[in-house]
């Protein structure tokens, strides 16, 4: 048992580890937004997510929003009414 343990340790110690080389063309990342813009965007999305996962499933959040500019579509109303 001791011989196999010593042999296993010697085998592990004799093997070499191969690491990856650094990526070619590694350039620095430059963000398009400032830290304040990213923080504000995160806070807006966090508030919306909290509203949609609340007790009313977001109905109060959606009713408080201003309606969009799209006109309502009624079933059976032709697109090109003449």
NUNUTI-526953 format. One record per residue: residue number from 1; residue in three letters; y, x negated, z of N, C-alpha, C in turn. Coordinates in Angstrom, 2 decimals. Each point is the difference from the previous one (the first is absolute). Layout:
+-----+------+---------+---------+---------+---------+---------+---------+---------+---------+---------+
! seq ! type !     n_Y !     n_X !     n_Z !    ca_Y !    ca_X !    ca_Z !     c_Y !     c_X !     c_Z !
+-----+------+---------+---------+---------+---------+---------+---------+---------+---------+---------+
! NUM !  ALA !       Y !       X !       Z !       Y !       X !       Z !       Y !       X !       Z !
...
+-----+------+---------+---------+---------+---------+---------+---------+---------+---------+---------+
This chain:
+-----+------+---------+---------+---------+---------+---------+---------+---------+---------+---------+
! seq ! type !     n_Y !     n_X !     n_Z !    ca_Y !    ca_X !    ca_Z !     c_Y !     c_X !     c_Z !
+-----+------+---------+---------+---------+---------+---------+---------+---------+---------+---------+
!   1 !  UNK !   -1.17 !   -0.82 !    0.00 !    1.17 !    0.82 !    0.00 !    1.26 !   -0.88 !    0.00 !
!   2 !  UNK !   -0.04 !   -1.06 !    0.79 !    1.16 !   -0.88 !    0.05 !    0.20 !   -0.70 !   -1.33 !
!   3 !  UNK !   -1.11 !   -0.33 !   -0.67 !    0.12 !   -0.69 !   -1.29 !    0.63 !    0.92 !   -1.04 !
!   4 !  UNK !   -0.41 !    1.26 !   -0.02 !    0.59 !    0.93 !   -0.98 !    1.47 !    0.26 !    0.31 !
!   5 !  UNK !    0.35 !    0.06 !    1.27 !    1.39 !    0.19 !    0.37 !    0.84 !   -1.20 !   -0.43 !
!   6 !  UNK !   -0.50 !   -1.19 !    0.25 !    0.71 !   -1.22 !   -0.40 !    0.08 !   -0.06 !   -1.51 !
!   7 !  UNK !   -1.06 !    0.35 !   -0.69 !    0.00 !   -0.03 !   -1.47 !    1.00 !    1.02 !   -0.55 !
!   8 !  UNK !    0.08 !    1.18 !    0.59 !    0.94 !    1.02 !   -0.45 !    1.44 !   -0.45 !    0.22 !
!   9 !  UNK !    0.26 !   -0.61 !    1.15 !    1.36 !   -0.48 !    0.29 !    0.37 !   -1.12 !   -0.95 !
!  10 !  UNK !   -0.95 !   -0.90 !   -0.28 !    0.26 !   -1.10 !   -0.93 !    0.25 !    0.52 !   -1.41 !
!  11 !  UNK !   -0.73 !    1.04 !   -0.40 !    0.19 !    0.58 !   -1.33 !    1.37 !    0.65 !   -0.11 !
!  12 !  UNK !    0.41 !    0.71 !    1.03 !    1.31 !    0.65 !   -0.02 !    1.11 !   -1.05 !    0.00 !
!  13 !  UNK !   -0.16 !   -1.05 !    0.78 !    1.01 !   -1.05 !    0.07 !    0.08 !   -0.78 !   -1.31 !
!  14 !  UNK !   -1.12 !   -0.14 !   -0.71 !   -0.02 !   -0.77 !   -1.24 !    0.58 !    0.78 !   -1.17 !
!  15 !  UNK !   -0.02 !    1.32 !    0.08 !    0.53 !    0.78 !   -1.12 !    1.52 !   -0.03 !    0.06 !
!  16 !  UNK !    0.60 !    0.01 !   -1.17 !    1.46 !   -0.07 !   -0.04 !    0.56 !    1.38 !   -0.32 !
!  17 !  UNK !    1.18 !    0.27 !    0.50 !    0.67 !    1.27 !   -0.26 !    0.96 !   -0.18 !   -1.16 !
!  18 !  UNK !    0.01 !    0.97 !   -0.87 !    0.88 !   -0.05 !   -1.15 !    1.10 !    1.03 !    0.18 !
!  19 !  UNK !    1.22 !   -0.45 !    0.02 !    1.14 !    0.91 !    0.13 !    0.62 !    0.21 !   -1.37 !
!  20 !  UNK !    0.65 !    1.14 !   -0.16 !    0.66 !    0.27 !   -1.27 !    1.26 !   -0.84 !   -0.12 !
!  21 !  UNK !    0.31 !   -0.32 !   -1.22 !    1.25 !   -0.72 !   -0.24 !    1.13 !    1.02 !   -0.02 !
!  22 !  UNK !    1.23 !   -0.43 !    0.22 !    1.11 !    0.95 !   -0.04 !    0.15 !    0.59 !   -1.40 !
!  23 !  UNK !    0.54 !    1.20 !   -0.06 !    0.15 !    0.68 !   -1.28 !    1.03 !   -0.72 !   -0.86 !
!  24 !  UNK !   -0.30 !   -0.10 !   -1.27 !    0.94 !   -0.63 !   -0.92 !    1.14 !    0.96 !   -0.28 !
!  25 !  UNK !    1.20 !   -0.50 !   -0.06 !    1.15 !    0.83 !   -0.29 !    0.40 !    0.89 !    1.16 !
!  26 !  UNK !   -0.25 !   -0.45 !    1.21 !    0.34 !    0.79 !    1.17 !    1.52 !   -0.03 !    0.20 !
!  27 !  UNK !    0.65 !    1.14 !   -0.24 !    1.46 !    0.06 !    0.13 !    0.37 !    0.80 !    1.23 !
!  28 !  UNK !    1.20 !   -0.21 !    0.49 !    0.48 !    0.72 !    1.16 !    0.31 !    1.44 !   -0.40 !
!  29 !  UNK !   -0.30 !    0.94 !    0.90 !    0.29 !    1.41 !   -0.23 !    1.44 !    0.28 !    0.39 !
!  30 !  UNK !    0.71 !    0.68 !   -0.87 !    1.37 !    0.42 !    0.32 !    0.05 !    1.51 !   -0.12 !
!  31 !  UNK !    0.31 !    0.65 !    1.10 !    0.05 !    1.45 !    0.02 !    1.26 !    0.53 !   -0.66 !
!  32 !  UNK !   -0.08 !    1.23 !   -0.51 !    1.14 !    0.62 !   -0.66 !    0.84 !    0.80 !    0.98 !
!  33 !  UNK !   -0.57 !    0.32 !    1.16 !    0.71 !    0.81 !    0.99 !    0.34 !   -0.86 !    1.21 !
!  34 !  UNK !    1.06 !    0.42 !    0.68 !    0.38 !   -0.71 !    1.23 !   -0.86 !    0.51 !    1.16 !
!  35 !  UNK !    0.06 !   -0.70 !    1.09 !   -0.76 !    0.40 !    1.18 !    0.45 !    1.37 !    0.50 !
!  36 !  UNK !    1.30 !    0.29 !   -0.06 !    0.54 !    1.29 !    0.45 !   -0.50 !    1.13 !   -0.90 !
!  37 !  UNK !   -0.08 !   -0.23 !   -1.32 !   -0.50 !    1.02 !   -0.92 !   -1.47 !    0.31 !    0.27 !
!  38 !  UNK !   -0.78 !   -1.03 !    0.23 !   -1.42 !    0.20 !    0.27 !   -0.19 !    0.74 !    1.32 !
!  39 !  UNK !    0.77 !   -0.35 !    1.01 !   -0.09 !    0.68 !    1.29 !    0.38 !    1.46 !   -0.12 !
!  40 !  UNK !    1.08 !    0.30 !   -0.73 !    0.42 !    1.39 !   -0.19 !   -1.05 !    0.79 !   -0.76 !
!  41 !  UNK !   -0.61 !   -0.59 !   -1.02 !   -1.04 !    0.68 !   -0.77 !   -1.22 !    0.29 !    0.87 !
!  42 !  UNK !   -0.35 !   -0.95 !    0.84 !   -1.13 !    0.20 !    0.91 !    0.29 !    1.13 !    0.98 !
!  43 !  UNK !    1.21 !    0.03 !    0.56 !    0.33 !    1.05 !    0.96 !    0.00 !    1.38 !   -0.65 !
!  44 !  UNK !    0.48 !    0.11 !   -1.24 !   -0.03 !    1.29 !   -0.71 !   -1.44 !    0.45 !   -0.23 !
!  45 !  UNK !   -0.84 !   -0.91 !   -0.44 !   -1.39 !    0.38 !   -0.27 !   -0.74 !    0.31 !    1.30 !
!  46 !  UNK !    0.35 !   -0.70 !    1.08 !   -0.63 !    0.27 !    1.28 !    0.37 !    1.39 !    0.51 !
!  47 !  UNK !    1.27 !    0.39 !   -0.15 !    0.44 !    1.32 !    0.43 !   -0.68 !    1.10 !   -0.83 !
!  48 !  UNK !   -0.12 !   -0.21 !   -1.30 !   -0.66 !    0.99 !   -0.85 !   -1.48 !    0.12 !    0.35 !
!  49 !  UNK !   -0.64 !   -1.12 !    0.24 !   -1.42 !    0.03 !    0.37 !   -0.20 !    0.71 !    1.33 !
!  50 !  UNK !    0.88 !   -0.25 !    0.95 !   -0.08 !    0.68 !    1.29 !    0.18 !    1.50 !   -0.17 !
!  51 !  UNK !    0.92 !    0.39 !   -0.88 !    0.24 !    1.43 !   -0.23 !   -1.21 !    0.67 !   -0.63 !
!  52 !  UNK !   -0.63 !   -0.66 !   -0.96 !   -1.13 !    0.61 !   -0.70 !   -1.28 !    0.03 !    0.84 !
!  53 !  UNK !   -0.10 !   -0.86 !    0.99 !   -1.20 !    0.00 !    0.83 !    0.24 !    0.70 !    1.33 !
!  54 !  UNK !    1.10 !    0.72 !    0.11 !    0.32 !    0.71 !    1.23 !   -0.79 !    1.30 !    0.14 !
!  55 !  UNK !    0.39 !    0.78 !    0.99 !   -0.72 !    1.23 !    0.31 !    0.11 !    1.03 !   -1.11 !
!  56 !  UNK !    1.14 !    0.06 !   -0.69 !    0.19 !    1.01 !   -1.05 !   -0.34 !   -0.53 !   -1.39 !
!  57 !  UNK !   -0.58 !   -1.16 !   -0.09 !   -0.43 !   -0.63 !   -1.25 !    1.14 !   -0.21 !   -0.98 !
!  58 !  UNK !    1.21 !   -0.18 !    0.51 !    1.13 !   -0.33 !   -0.85 !    0.77 !    1.18 !   -0.54 !
!  59 !  UNK !   -0.31 !    1.23 !    0.40 !    0.72 !    1.15 !   -0.56 !    1.47 !    0.00 !    0.43 !
!  60 !  UNK !    0.31 !   -0.38 !    1.23 !    1.39 !   -0.06 !    0.44 !    0.74 !   -1.10 !   -0.74 !
!  61 !  UNK !   -0.65 !   -1.13 !   -0.24 !    0.62 !   -1.11 !   -0.74 !    0.30 !    0.42 !   -1.43 !
!  62 !  UNK !   -0.94 !    0.68 !   -0.65 !    0.20 !    0.42 !   -1.37 !    1.05 !    1.10 !   -0.12 !
!  63 !  UNK !    0.08 !    0.91 !    0.97 !    0.99 !    1.07 !   -0.08 !    1.41 !   -0.52 !    0.26 !
!  64 !  UNK !    0.14 !   -1.11 !    0.70 !    1.31 !   -0.57 !    0.27 !    0.54 !   -0.80 !   -1.17 !
!  65 !  UNK !   -0.85 !   -0.39 !   -0.92 !    0.44 !   -0.78 !   -1.15 !    0.74 !    0.87 !   -0.99 !
!  66 !  UNK !    0.92 !   -0.58 !   -0.75 !    0.74 !    0.72 !   -1.04 !   -0.93 !    0.23 !   -1.18 !
!  67 !  UNK !    0.11 !    1.16 !   -0.65 !   -0.87 !    0.26 !   -1.16 !    0.32 !   -0.95 !   -1.15 !
!  68 !  UNK !   -1.01 !   -0.28 !   -0.80 !    0.18 !   -0.88 !   -1.14 !    0.78 !    0.67 !   -1.12 !
!  69 !  UNK !    0.26 !   -0.71 !   -1.05 !    0.78 !    0.52 !   -1.12 !   -0.85 !    0.77 !   -0.99 !
!  70 !  UNK !   -1.30 !   -0.07 !    0.10 !   -0.87 !    0.69 !   -0.95 !    0.05 !    1.50 !    0.24 !
!  71 !  UNK !    0.04 !    0.76 !   -1.08 !    0.03 !    1.45 !    0.08 !   -1.39 !    0.51 !    0.36 !
!  72 !  UNK !   -0.08 !    1.12 !    0.70 !   -1.32 !    0.53 !    0.34 !   -0.74 !    0.49 !   -1.24 !
!  73 !  UNK !   -1.29 !   -0.17 !   -0.02 !   -0.83 !    0.43 !   -1.11 !   -0.76 !    1.24 !    0.46 !
!  74 !  UNK !    0.15 !    1.08 !   -0.75 !   -0.66 !    1.24 !    0.34 !   -1.22 !    0.16 !   -0.90 !
!  75 !  UNK !   -1.10 !    0.44 !    0.56 !   -1.21 !    0.17 !   -0.79 !    0.22 !    1.09 !   -1.05 !
!  76 !  UNK !   -0.39 !   -0.26 !   -1.23 !    0.13 !    0.96 !   -1.08 !    1.32 !   -0.06 !   -0.71 !
!  77 !  UNK !    0.92 !   -0.83 !    0.45 !    1.30 !   -0.13 !   -0.65 !   -0.16 !   -1.01 !   -1.15 !
!  78 !  UNK !    0.34 !    0.39 !   -1.24 !   -0.16 !   -0.92 !   -1.11 !    0.99 !   -1.16 !    0.09 !
!  79 !  UNK !   -0.39 !   -1.13 !   -0.53 !    0.83 !   -1.19 !    0.06 !    1.22 !    0.18 !   -0.91 !
!  80 !  UNK !   -0.23 !    0.51 !   -1.19 !    1.10 !    0.21 !   -0.96 !    0.21 !    1.50 !   -0.16 !
!  81 !  UNK !    0.65 !    0.62 !    0.96 !    0.22 !    1.45 !   -0.07 !    1.01 !    0.32 !   -1.09 !
!  82 !  UNK !   -0.31 !    1.06 !   -0.83 !    0.89 !    0.36 !   -1.09 !    0.47 !    1.42 !    0.14 !
+-----+------+---------+---------+---------+---------+---------+---------+---------+---------+---------+
